[in-house]
Amino acid sequence: MIKVKLFAWFREKAGAGEVELNLKRGRVKDVVAELRRRYPELREAFDGGNYFVSVNHEVAKLEQEVREGDEVAFFPPVSGGRG
């Protein structure tokens, strides 16, 4: 099982902040494919590539391997700061 955390509008569109996927191993792109299948509302975000992803609290890329017990998180782009 892989735990997936969804933040901000990912959570709003999916209607859940956390989901579990029955994957024993794969790549981040496999997690994206499953989320696209389960939540069609997220397809536009994933197609545009305008998001950040982490695996076990480390910034990750689509080709990164994931294994059972990992946590994968998706974040929209963040802007702001002090000016």
N, C-alpha and C positions, 0 to 999 in steps of 0.2 A: 504494500500500500504506500502511495506517495501522497503526502499532504500538500494541498495547494491553497495558498492564501491570496485573496483578491482584495485590492485596496481601491479606495475612492470610486471612480465611476465604473471600474471593473466589477466591484462589489454591487453597485447599484444595478447595472445591466444584468448581471447574473442572478441577482436576488439572493446572494449568499456571500459571506465573507471568507468561508473556508469550505473546501470540498476534498474528498478523498478519491483518488484514482486507483484502480486495481492494476497497477503496473509494477512489475518486479524490477525491471530495468529498461532503459531506453535513453532517449535524449530529450532535452528541453523541447525540441521541435515536436516530439511525440506528445508531450503534455499539451502543447498548443493545439495540435490536431484534435486531441480528445476534447479540449475545452471548446473549440470551434464546433465540434459535432454536438456537444451537449447544450451549448449556449449560442445559438445563431446570432444573438444580439452582439456578441463580442467579435464577430468576424471582421467587421470594418476596422476595429482597432488593431487586430492582429494583421490584417492585410496591409495596413498602412505602416506597420513596424514602428509606430510611435509609442513605445513603452519601454520600461526597464524590467528586467527579470533578475531574480537572485535565486541561488541554490544554497541552502543552509547558511543564509545571511551573507553570502559572497556574490558580488556581481557576476552574472553568467551570460553566456551566448547560447544561441539556439543549438549548436552542436555539442554543448556540454552534456556529459553523461549524467543520468540520474538513476538512483537505485532505491530499492525498497527502504522505507524509513526516512528518505530525504524530504525536505520541505522546500517547495518551489513557490516563490511569491512574484506577483505581477503588480507593477505600479505604473500609473500614467506619468508622463513627463512632469517634472516639478520645476517651477520657476518662482522667482521672488527673491527675497533678501532685502538687505538694507541699502538704500541708495543715497 
